[in-house]
Structures are given as C-alpha cells and as structure tokens.
Amino acid sequence: MDLSGLNLPQLYKLQKDLDAEIIRRKETDKVTLINELQQLAAAKGFSLNEVLGLEGKKAGKKAASASKAQYRNPEDATQTWSGRGRKPQWALKWLSEGKSLEDLRV
C-alpha cells in the first residue's frame, strides 16, 4: 500500500480507521476463541470456568472499613483521628503546645 500520495489529514483518518478496525477484529477474534474453547471444554465434559479454575471461587475480601476514631479535637468535636497515618494539624498544634496526645483520646 503506497501512502506517499496521502496528505496529513488523510493519514490521520486512515490511522483512526485502522485503530478502530484493529479493536473490532480483536473483539471478534476473542469472542470466536471463547466459543471454540467452550466447545472444546464441553467435549471433554468440563465448563470453561472449570478449566480456567474460576468455578467455586469465593469473592475477594472486602475493603477495610474506616478505622474507629481514637482521638478527638477538643475545640471541634467533629474532627477525629484514628491514630493511623499523618497526624492532623489540630493534633500537631496540640502537641506543639506541650500537651499529651493521651489527653485527646476518645
């Protein structure tokens, strides 16, 4: 295919069309392959999920829930800190005044 006769906008359009066609063909090939694998597995008495080890898998662990508040800002009770991660500004201010973090414990 000789592309030397195409100008830049034509080349960009061709590139866009090619990218779309590649994606379409990959999806078509993937569906075809899945169907072939399902038929092959069924011929041997298995489901595709059994062959791939997907059958009977338990769901993954749930994300950890938010940690319980361990410290509370005495000036604003809506501000709490679990004691994990960086100290909030209000806790740093409290400590800079020479006060103990234990005084803020919930």
C-alpha positions as CSV (number, residue, x, y, z in Angstrom):
1,M,0.0,0.0,0.0
2,D,1.6,3.3,-1.1
3,L,0.8,6.1,1.3
4,S,3.0,8.7,-0.3
5,G,0.1,10.2,-2.2
6,L,-1.9,10.9,1.0
7,N,-1.8,14.2,2.8
8,L,-1.6,14.5,6.6
9,P,-5.3,14.7,7.4
10,Q,-5.9,11.7,5.2
11,L,-3.2,9.8,7.0
12,Y,-4.7,10.7,10.4
13,K,-8.1,9.5,9.2
14,L,-6.5,6.3,7.9
15,Q,-4.8,5.8,11.3
16,K,-8.0,6.3,13.2
17,D,-9.9,3.9,10.9
18,L,-7.1,1.3,11.3
19,D,-7.1,1.6,15.1
20,A,-10.9,1.1,15.1
21,E,-10.7,-1.9,12.8
22,I,-7.9,-3.5,14.9
23,I,-10.1,-3.1,18.1
24,R,-13.1,-4.6,16.3
25,R,-11.2,-7.5,14.9
26,K,-9.6,-8.3,18.3
27,E,-13.0,-8.4,19.9
28,T,-14.4,-10.6,17.2
29,D,-11.4,-12.9,17.4
30,K,-11.7,-13.0,21.2
31,V,-15.4,-14.0,21.0
32,T,-14.6,-16.7,18.5
33,L,-11.8,-18.1,20.6
34,I,-14.0,-18.1,23.7
35,N,-16.7,-20.1,21.8
36,E,-14.1,-22.5,20.5
37,L,-12.7,-23.1,24.0
38,Q,-16.2,-23.6,25.4
39,Q,-16.9,-26.2,22.8
40,L,-13.6,-28.0,23.4
41,A,-14.1,-28.0,27.2
42,A,-17.7,-29.2,26.8
43,A,-16.5,-32.1,24.5
44,K,-14.2,-33.2,27.4
45,G,-17.0,-32.8,30.0
46,F,-16.0,-29.5,31.5
47,S,-17.2,-26.0,31.6
48,L,-14.8,-23.3,30.5
49,N,-14.9,-21.9,34.1
50,E,-13.8,-25.2,35.5
51,V,-10.9,-25.4,33.1
52,L,-9.8,-21.9,34.0
53,G,-10.2,-22.5,37.7
54,L,-12.9,-19.9,38.1
55,E,-15.7,-22.1,39.3
56,G,-16.4,-22.1,43.0
57,K,-14.0,-19.2,43.8
58,K,-15.1,-17.1,46.7
59,A,-15.5,-13.4,46.4
60,G,-12.4,-11.3,47.4
61,K,-12.1,-9.7,50.8
62,K,-14.0,-6.6,51.4
63,A,-12.1,-3.4,51.6
64,A,-11.2,-2.5,55.2
65,S,-13.7,-0.3,56.8
66,A,-12.8,3.1,58.2
67,S,-10.8,2.9,61.4
68,K,-12.6,3.9,64.6
69,A,-11.7,7.4,66.0
70,Q,-9.2,7.2,68.7
71,Y,-8.6,10.9,69.2
72,R,-10.9,14.0,69.1
73,N,-10.2,17.7,68.7
74,P,-11.3,19.3,72.0
75,E,-12.1,22.6,70.1
76,D,-14.2,20.9,67.3
77,A,-15.7,17.6,68.2
78,T,-16.4,16.8,64.5
79,Q,-12.7,16.4,63.9
80,T,-11.4,13.0,64.8
81,W,-8.3,10.9,64.1
82,S,-7.9,7.1,64.1
83,G,-4.2,7.3,65.2
84,R,-3.1,6.0,61.8
85,G,-1.4,7.9,59.1
86,R,-0.2,11.5,59.4
87,K,-1.3,13.5,62.4
88,P,-3.9,16.2,61.6
89,Q,-3.0,19.8,62.0
90,W,-5.1,20.2,65.2
91,A,-3.2,17.3,66.8
92,L,0.2,18.8,65.8
93,K,-0.9,22.1,67.3
94,W,-1.9,20.4,70.5
95,L,1.4,18.6,70.8
96,S,3.4,21.8,70.0
97,E,1.7,23.4,73.0
98,G,3.4,20.7,75.1
99,K,0.2,18.8,75.8
100,S,-0.1,15.0,75.7
101,L,-1.8,13.1,72.9
102,E,-3.4,10.9,75.6
103,D,-5.5,14.0,76.6
104,L,-7.3,13.8,73.3
105,R,-8.1,10.0,73.5
106,V,-11.8,9.3,73.0
